[in-house]
């Protein structure tokens, strides 16, 4: 059973195509990651899937309803955590929850809010202004607000951007916990490779508005990645073997293989263990996948934010 079914979803602003006929499915209870550089189309996709902006073409079924035909029904069944601050620092945690409850039409919000605050361990601070909350506490309150209307799906748009390492790890744990304990489907966008690898059971890689790869982290690494074996030789002149994908530089041999563990012994035998000084294995990663698919790392993908948004404004006139 699918919580989200996307078919040929497209968004254009004038002559510019921000999202280009993307299709994917998210199973119920899954954590799905939409991975890509800034400007790839992640946030635009989220806005269409949450009913905030209509698609130009295509459609998506979220919690059983079309985002094109029934956006209000979709909104009532989802939660959303933005990369931007959504808390009012001049209000208490309780007051922020009350506003969220009124906006989403939650009637039993007091009972629900207290249960959520207890779950996240911040109930004792419900009457404290959120401006005095730590970053970790703020994230817990944001997640509480997203869960207030008992959503079937939660959308998280780069939820850990700008966070330090410790707070990011705390957020990862929160995402895993609510996925497990509340049985909620999560779709998150990120450009952090390690975040997608750690959290997601399935990943869609989006670049320049198109889905260029889809699968589990292991499937993507197996299909588009590859391990690297680096061997430092005692004597380069004694190397007398020819192996596919081997790169020889000074006294080092670097060999790209599908699986290092299954290939290592054959390579050692071919070289001769008496001529091996050190062996180093670099496992395939989503960074490797992204480089192989796009020709550059995710940080190297160019995105001029001012130029992009100026183009959007012109298209809307």
Backbone torsions as a table, in degrees:
resi	resn	phi	psi	omega
1	UNK	NA	137.5	-176.0
2	UNK	-107.6	136.2	172.4
3	UNK	-84.0	-30.0	-179.3
4	UNK	-136.2	130.2	174.0
5	UNK	-129.4	114.5	-176.9
6	UNK	-109.8	129.4	-179.2
7	UNK	-135.2	114.3	175.6
8	UNK	53.9	35.5	-177.9
9	UNK	-68.6	129.3	-173.7
10	UNK	-140.2	141.0	174.8
11	UNK	-136.4	123.3	177.1
12	UNK	-118.2	145.1	171.2
13	UNK	-120.9	97.1	-173.9
14	UNK	65.6	-125.7	179.3
15	UNK	-87.1	-4.9	-177.1
16	UNK	-94.5	128.9	178.3
17	UNK	-101.7	108.0	-178.7
18	UNK	-80.4	-37.8	177.2
19	UNK	-131.7	129.2	-166.4
20	UNK	-120.9	89.9	172.5
21	UNK	50.9	56.1	179.0
22	UNK	-89.7	148.0	179.2
23	UNK	-141.1	134.3	173.7
24	UNK	-168.0	166.3	178.6
25	UNK	-129.6	145.2	178.1
26	UNK	-121.6	120.4	-179.0
27	UNK	-72.9	153.4	178.8
28	UNK	-61.2	131.5	179.2
29	UNK	83.0	5.0	-176.9
30	UNK	-89.6	153.8	166.3
31	UNK	-104.5	112.0	-176.5
32	UNK	-110.0	132.6	179.9
33	UNK	-109.8	132.8	173.0
34	UNK	-105.7	108.1	-168.5
35	UNK	-109.2	133.3	178.4
36	UNK	175.8	165.6	-179.9
37	UNK	-72.7	169.4	174.6
38	UNK	-59.5	135.2	179.8
39	UNK	86.8	4.3	-177.2
40	UNK	-77.7	-20.7	-178.6
41	UNK	118.7	7.4	-177.2
42	UNK	-64.1	-53.3	-176.6
43	UNK	-65.9	-38.3	177.0
44	UNK	-61.3	-40.1	177.0
45	UNK	-61.6	-46.6	178.5
46	UNK	-58.6	-42.5	-178.8
47	UNK	-64.1	-35.7	176.6
48	UNK	-71.4	-41.2	-177.3
49	UNK	-70.4	-22.4	178.7
50	UNK	-98.3	4.6	177.7
51	UNK	78.6	12.4	-178.6
52	UNK	-80.9	-25.3	176.5
53	UNK	-143.9	137.6	-177.1
54	UNK	-76.7	144.8	175.4
55	UNK	-71.7	150.5	174.7
56	UNK	-76.3	-40.2	176.9
57	UNK	-142.6	164.8	177.5
58	UNK	74.4	-173.2	-177.9
59	UNK	-159.2	169.7	174.1
60	UNK	-144.4	140.1	175.4
61	UNK	-103.3	116.8	-179.5
62	UNK	-119.3	121.0	-177.1
63	UNK	52.7	35.9	174.5
64	UNK	90.2	0.6	-176.5
65	UNK	-126.6	145.5	179.4
66	UNK	-75.0	130.8	177.3
67	UNK	-70.0	-21.4	-178.7
68	UNK	-82.5	-40.5	-174.4
69	UNK	-100.0	-28.8	-175.7
70	UNK	-131.9	56.5	-176.6
71	UNK	-62.9	-32.2	-179.9
72	UNK	-67.5	-41.0	177.2
73	UNK	-62.2	-39.8	178.0
74	UNK	-62.3	-48.0	-176.6
75	UNK	-60.3	-32.4	-178.1
76	UNK	-73.9	-11.7	-174.5
77	UNK	-115.4	8.7	-177.4
78	UNK	-127.3	162.3	169.7
79	UNK	-120.2	161.1	-175.9
80	UNK	-144.9	131.4	173.5
81	UNK	-121.9	117.8	-175.6
82	UNK	-90.8	159.8	172.8
83	UNK	-71.8	-18.7	179.7
84	UNK	-92.1	159.2	-180.0
85	UNK	-69.1	128.8	179.9
86	UNK	-115.2	0.9	-179.4
87	UNK	-90.2	148.7	172.5
88	UNK	-96.4	110.2	-174.5
89	UNK	-66.4	-19.6	-179.7
90	UNK	-84.9	-6.1	179.2
91	UNK	-107.7	156.7	175.9
92	UNK	-75.6	169.0	176.1
93	UNK	-58.0	-42.2	-179.0
94	UNK	-63.0	-41.0	-179.7
95	UNK	-69.1	-36.7	175.2
96	UNK	-62.4	-40.6	178.8
97	UNK	-66.9	-37.7	179.2
98	UNK	-63.7	-43.4	178.2
99	UNK	-61.8	-43.2	179.0
100	UNK	-61.9	-39.3	179.7
101	UNK	-64.7	-40.4	179.2
102	UNK	-68.0	-37.0	179.9
103	UNK	-69.0	-33.5	-176.3
104	UNK	-101.8	-0.5	175.7
105	UNK	72.3	31.8	178.7
106	UNK	-84.0	118.0	-175.4
107	UNK	-81.9	-42.7	-177.9
108	UNK	-92.6	42.2	-169.9
109	UNK	-66.1	-30.9	-177.8
110	UNK	-65.6	-47.7	178.8
111	UNK	-64.6	-44.4	-179.6
112	UNK	-64.2	-42.0	-179.3
113	UNK	-63.8	-44.2	-179.0
114	UNK	-64.4	-39.7	178.1
115	UNK	-62.4	-41.4	-179.6
116	UNK	-68.6	-42.7	179.3
117	UNK	-63.9	-37.0	175.9
118	UNK	-66.1	-42.2	-179.5
119	UNK	-58.5	-41.0	-178.2
120	UNK	-90.6	2.4	174.1
121	UNK	73.6	27.9	-179.3
122	UNK	-126.9	18.7	-177.8
123	UNK	-61.7	-33.8	-177.7
124	UNK	-69.3	-12.8	-178.7
125	UNK	-107.0	17.1	-174.1
126	UNK	-63.8	-25.5	-179.2
127	UNK	-99.9	11.3	177.2
128	UNK	-94.1	140.9	177.2
129	UNK	-64.9	137.7	-174.1
130	UNK	-68.8	-18.2	175.7
131	UNK	-62.4	-18.8	179.3
132	UNK	-99.4	4.5	179.4
133	UNK	-78.4	149.0	170.1
134	UNK	-71.7	166.3	180.0
135	UNK	-60.2	-41.3	178.9
136	UNK	-62.8	-41.1	178.3
137	UNK	-66.3	-37.3	179.0
138	UNK	-63.4	-42.1	179.3
139	UNK	-64.4	-39.5	178.1
140	UNK	-63.6	-39.2	178.3
141	UNK	-68.1	-40.2	177.2
142	UNK	-60.4	-41.6	178.2
143	UNK	-66.5	-39.2	176.9
144	UNK	-59.3	-42.4	179.7
145	UNK	-65.9	-37.0	179.2
146	UNK	-68.4	-28.2	-178.8
147	UNK	-91.2	-4.3	-170.3
148	UNK	-60.1	-38.7	-177.2
149	UNK	-92.3	19.7	179.3
150	UNK	50.9	58.6	-174.8
151	UNK	-72.0	155.0	173.3
152	UNK	-85.5	-28.1	-179.3
153	UNK	-135.3	138.6	172.5
154	UNK	-118.5	129.2	175.7
155	UNK	-99.8	130.1	179.1
156	UNK	-123.4	112.3	-177.8
157	UNK	-96.0	99.9	-178.2
158	UNK	46.7	61.6	-172.5
159	UNK	-67.9	-16.9	-176.4
160	UNK	-112.8	10.3	-177.8
161	UNK	-63.6	133.6	178.3
162	UNK	81.2	0.6	-179.1
163	UNK	-87.5	151.4	174.7
164	UNK	-74.1	171.4	-173.3
165	UNK	-59.7	-44.3	-177.4
166	UNK	-66.9	-43.6	179.6
167	UNK	-67.9	-34.9	177.3
168	UNK	-63.5	-42.0	177.9
169	UNK	-63.2	-37.7	176.6
170	UNK	-62.6	-42.4	179.7
171	UNK	-65.3	-39.0	177.2
172	UNK	-59.1	-43.6	179.1
173	UNK	-63.6	-39.6	178.0
174	UNK	-61.4	-42.9	-179.4
175	UNK	-62.5	-44.5	178.8
176	UNK	-63.3	-41.8	-176.2
177	UNK	-66.3	-45.7	-177.3
178	UNK	-71.7	-31.0	175.4
179	UNK	-63.1	-40.2	-179.1
180	UNK	-78.5	-49.8	-170.6
181	UNK	-80.7	-30.1	-178.8
182	UNK	-105.0	1.1	177.3
183	UNK	51.6	41.7	-176.7
184	UNK	-103.5	138.6	175.0
185	UNK	-77.4	138.4	-177.6
186	UNK	-125.3	127.8	169.9
187	UNK	-115.8	118.9	-179.5
188	UNK	-123.2	143.9	173.2
189	UNK	-102.9	145.0	180.0
190	UNK	-161.1	157.6	168.0
191	UNK	-119.1	15.2	173.8
192	UNK	-93.8	112.3	-177.0
193	UNK	-60.3	-44.3	-176.5
194	UNK	-66.9	-28.7	177.9
195	UNK	-66.9	-47.3	178.9
196	UNK	-64.3	-40.5	-178.9
197	UNK	-65.6	-37.8	-176.9
198	UNK	-76.7	-37.5	-169.7
199	UNK	-98.6	-33.9	-163.0
200	UNK	-95.7	137.8	172.9
201	UNK	-84.5	-20.7	176.1
202	UNK	-145.7	147.6	-175.6
203	UNK	-134.9	137.1	167.6
204	UNK	-111.8	125.9	177.3
205	UNK	-96.6	121.5	-178.4
206	UNK	-113.7	136.0	179.0
207	UNK	-147.5	127.4	-179.0
208	UNK	54.2	40.5	174.0
209	UNK	83.9	-1.4	-177.8
210	UNK	-119.0	145.4	170.8
211	UNK	-78.8	116.4	-176.3
212	UNK	-103.9	-10.9	176.7
213	UNK	-161.4	149.0	-176.8
214	UNK	-148.9	131.1	178.0
215	UNK	159.9	-178.8	176.0
216	UNK	-71.7	160.1	177.6
217	UNK	-53.8	-42.2	-179.1
218	UNK	-68.2	-39.4	177.8
219	UNK	-62.4	-43.3	-179.6
220	UNK	-65.7	-41.2	179.5
221	UNK	-67.2	-36.5	178.4
222	UNK	-70.6	-39.3	-174.4
223	UNK	-79.4	-41.9	-172.7
224	UNK	-117.0	-5.3	-175.6
225	UNK	-97.3	-120.4	-176.4
226	UNK	129.5	139.5	177.7
227	UNK	-86.0	157.9	177.0
228	UNK	-121.4	127.0	175.1
229	UNK	-106.5	124.6	178.7
230	UNK	-116.9	123.8	-177.7
231	UNK	-120.9	126.6	175.4
232	UNK	-94.7	126.7	-175.4
233	UNK	-92.2	150.6	173.0
234	UNK	-75.2	-43.1	179.5
235	UNK	-138.3	113.3	-177.3
236	UNK	-64.3	-35.0	-175.7
237	UNK	-65.6	-19.8	-179.1
238	UNK	-86.3	-1.1	-179.3
239	UNK	-74.6	115.1	-177.2
240	UNK	-133.4	60.9	176.9
241	UNK	-147.2	157.4	179.6
242	UNK	-125.7	117.2	-177.6
243	UNK	-132.2	141.5	-177.4
244	UNK	-64.1	141.8	176.5
245	UNK	71.6	10.5	180.0
246	UNK	-81.9	135.0	175.9
247	UNK	-118.4	119.1	-176.8
248	UNK	-106.7	124.1	179.7
249	UNK	-138.8	117.2	-175.5
250	UNK	54.3	-117.3	-177.9
251	UNK	-105.8	19.5	-178.9
252	UNK	-117.4	142.4	175.4
253	UNK	-119.5	124.5	178.1
254	UNK	-116.3	127.3	-174.4
255	UNK	-129.7	124.1	176.4
256	UNK	-88.3	126.6	-178.8
257	UNK	-134.5	162.4	177.2
258	UNK	-70.0	-40.8	-178.7
259	UNK	-143.1	115.8	-174.3
260	UNK	-64.1	-41.7	-175.7
261	UNK	-61.6	-40.5	-177.4
262	UNK	-79.6	-17.3	-176.3
263	UNK	-102.4	-19.1	-168.6
264	UNK	-60.6	-46.8	-174.9
265	UNK	-63.7	-39.5	178.8
266	UNK	-64.4	-37.5	179.8
267	UNK	-69.2	-41.1	178.4
268	UNK	-62.2	-42.1	178.5
269	UNK	-64.0	-39.0	-179.2
270	UNK	-66.5	-38.3	-179.5
271	UNK	-79.4	-40.4	-174.3
272	UNK	100.4	115.7	-173.6
273	UNK	-65.0	-19.0	178.2
274	UNK	-71.1	-16.7	-178.2
275	UNK	-105.9	11.3	-177.8
276	UNK	-104.0	125.7	179.0
277	UNK	-93.0	-51.2	177.9
278	UNK	-143.2	155.9	175.8
279	UNK	-128.5	131.3	179.4
280	UNK	-131.0	132.5	-180.0
281	UNK	-113.6	127.2	174.0
282	UNK	-111.3	109.3	-176.4
283	UNK	-71.4	152.7	177.1
284	UNK	-61.9	143.6	-179.9
285	UNK	-137.2	169.7	176.2
286	UNK	-66.5	-24.9	173.1
287	UNK	-61.0	-44.3	178.2
288	UNK	-61.1	-43.8	179.4
289	UNK	-58.3	-48.2	-176.7
290	UNK	-63.8	-41.8	178.9
291	UNK	-63.2	-43.3	-179.3
292	UNK	-66.3	-32.0	-178.1
293	UNK	-82.4	-35.3	-172.5
294	UNK	-113.8	-13.9	-179.0
295	UNK	87.4	2.2	178.9
296	UNK	-158.3	162.0	178.5
297	UNK	-72.5	165.4	-177.1
298	UNK	-64.2	-31.0	179.5
299	UNK	-73.0	-21.6	-176.1
300	UNK	-86.2	-9.2	-178.1
301	UNK	-70.9	124.2	-174.8
302	UNK	-74.4	137.7	175.2
303	UNK	-152.1	115.0	177.3
304	UNK	-98.1	99.7	-173.7
305	UNK	-62.3	-42.9	-178.3
306	UNK	-64.2	-42.0	178.9
307	UNK	-64.3	-41.7	-178.5
308	UNK	-62.7	-51.1	-176.4
309	UNK	-71.1	-29.4	174.2
310	UNK	-64.7	-38.8	178.3
311	UNK	-65.8	-39.5	178.3
312	UNK	-62.7	-44.2	-179.4
313	UNK	-62.8	-40.8	179.1
314	UNK	-64.4	-38.5	-177.8
315	UNK	-67.6	-27.9	-177.0
316	UNK	-83.1	-12.8	-177.7
317	UNK	-70.1	NA	NA
